[in-house]
């Protein structure tokens, strides 16, 4: 888990620095407590965004959010403007209750807690992994690639 440890370390170190304005890397620092209390959640979230995901990666999630009437929300996370907030109920609507329950089972949490945590984490991760304000046509890469990309972004 060396790569995961280095990414978590970058997140923790980033929290020690002042925020660089709204929407900058400092915005991810607010999630440090969440990540520190359950670091497996970032792996699960990156797994949802990776091209090797059963959900089709970022492009698949965009489709799921659009089907749930939340296309504007996920597009705001990808775009360069402010991120639109989503509720835990909206996360369940987009991902499906079965997916959220599966994640909860893997993490040893209840579904409501997982949905709540993902409602805060997913917008920030998508925002950080699409710094150009566009979703790459070929997707973000596999989940291992995303861990490296996130670590590079946080290391700046």
PyMOL commands that set and color helices and strands:
alter all, ss='L'
color gray80, all
select helices_A, chain A and resi 2-15+26-29+32-37+40-49+57-67+71-78+88-95+97-107+111-129+143-155
alter helices_A, ss='H'
color red, helices_A
deselect
rebuild
show_as cartoon
